[in-house]
Amino acid sequence: MEMLTREDLRIFKLELVVEFQKMLAESFATKPEAFEGYKTRHVRAILGCSVNKLVALRIARKIRVVKIGGTLYYNKDDVKKLLRDGC
């Protein structure tokens, strides 16, 4: 039976943090397009619609959205398509 010491746990924690940092760096490096998009105020100005209309478009899955740190980013291609085809 092996005993874990505080030092063992501290080393494990540091290794885990390093691994998470590597994973995040790789994620940002390989998927920069995932963070491109318009904020809500820009989409409202472009489409000339209300916040409620944007919520309805999201529910109807006519516009994709990504939430990053509490801010919604709307897919640029979806916004262009809605502008072209109409809401």
PyMOL commands that set and color helices and strands:
alter all, ss='L'
color gray80, all
select helices_A, chain A and resi 6-30+32-35+40-47+51-59+76-85
alter helices_A, ss='H'
color red, helices_A
select strands_A, chain A and resi 38-39+65-68+71-74
alter strands_A, ss='S'
color yellow, strands_A
deselect
rebuild
show_as cartoon
